[in-house]
Amino acid sequence: MGQPPPAFDVASVKLSPSGTYGGTTLDAGRITMKGQMLRPLIFSAYGIPHCGLSGGPDWLESDTYDIAATFPATTPRIKSRSCLQTLLA
């Protein structure tokens, strides 16, 4: 069997309070996202242009989520993108 896909050490995903929109902070070993819609996260995680994804349920662009995740501080940015892909899957 192959290696498991890269993943965050620990991650928490919670529905944000209604109308909440925040931002993203990235510190050594921790990423915190507040009030994030999933469609833009998909764009970011997979490095695709905004016009490269169509369709999907309405909640991809209406519901917002708070996400907190930890990973080794020495994780390269490209691997953290892969960790986000695993989390979204």
C-alpha positions as CSV (number, residue, x, y, z in Angstrom):
1,M,0.0,0.0,0.0
2,G,1.1,3.6,-0.6
3,Q,1.6,6.4,1.8
4,P,-1.5,7.9,3.4
5,P,-2.3,11.4,2.0
6,P,-0.8,14.3,4.0
7,A,-3.1,15.4,6.8
8,F,-3.2,18.0,9.6
9,D,-2.2,16.6,13.0
10,V,-5.4,17.9,14.5
11,A,-8.3,19.8,12.8
12,S,-11.6,21.3,14.0
13,V,-14.3,22.3,11.6
14,K,-17.4,24.1,12.9
15,L,-20.3,25.9,11.3
16,S,-19.8,29.7,11.9
17,P,-22.4,31.8,13.6
18,S,-24.8,33.2,10.9
19,G,-23.3,36.1,9.0
20,T,-19.8,35.6,10.4
21,Y,-17.0,36.3,8.0
22,G,-13.4,36.5,9.1
23,G,-10.1,35.8,7.7
24,T,-7.1,33.4,7.9
25,T,-4.1,33.5,10.1
26,L,-1.2,31.2,9.5
27,D,1.4,30.8,12.3
28,A,4.2,28.3,12.6
29,G,2.3,25.0,13.0
30,R,-1.2,26.4,13.1
31,I,-3.8,27.7,10.7
32,T,-7.0,29.4,11.8
33,M,-9.8,30.3,9.4
34,K,-12.9,32.2,10.6
35,G,-16.1,32.5,8.6
36,Q,-14.9,30.8,5.5
37,M,-17.1,29.6,2.6
38,L,-16.1,26.2,1.2
39,R,-15.9,27.2,-2.5
40,P,-13.0,29.6,-2.1
41,L,-11.3,27.1,0.1
42,I,-11.5,24.5,-2.7
43,F,-10.0,27.1,-5.1
44,S,-7.1,27.7,-2.7
45,A,-6.5,24.0,-1.8
46,Y,-6.4,22.8,-5.4
47,G,-4.9,26.0,-6.9
48,I,-7.7,26.3,-9.5
49,P,-9.0,29.5,-10.9
50,H,-12.4,30.7,-9.7
51,C,-13.9,29.9,-13.1
52,G,-12.6,26.3,-12.9
53,L,-15.4,25.0,-10.6
54,S,-19.1,25.2,-11.3
55,G,-22.1,23.6,-9.9
56,G,-22.5,22.1,-6.4
57,P,-24.9,22.7,-3.6
58,D,-25.9,26.3,-2.7
59,W,-24.3,25.9,0.8
60,L,-20.8,26.0,-0.8
61,E,-21.4,29.8,-1.2
62,S,-23.7,30.5,1.7
63,D,-22.6,28.6,4.8
64,T,-19.5,29.7,6.6
65,Y,-17.1,27.6,8.7
66,D,-14.5,28.1,11.4
67,I,-11.5,25.9,10.9
68,A,-8.5,25.4,13.1
69,A,-5.7,23.0,12.3
70,T,-2.2,22.1,13.6
71,F,0.7,20.7,11.8
72,P,4.5,20.5,12.3
73,A,6.0,24.0,12.1
74,T,8.5,22.9,9.5
75,T,5.7,21.8,7.0
76,P,6.3,23.3,3.5
77,R,3.5,25.4,2.2
78,I,2.8,23.0,-0.7
79,K,2.3,20.2,1.8
80,S,-0.1,22.3,3.9
81,R,-2.1,22.7,0.7
82,S,-2.3,18.9,0.4
83,C,-3.4,18.7,4.1
84,L,-6.2,21.2,3.3
85,Q,-7.2,18.9,0.3
86,T,-7.4,15.9,2.7
87,L,-9.5,17.9,5.2
88,L,-11.9,19.0,2.5
89,A,-12.3,15.5,1.2
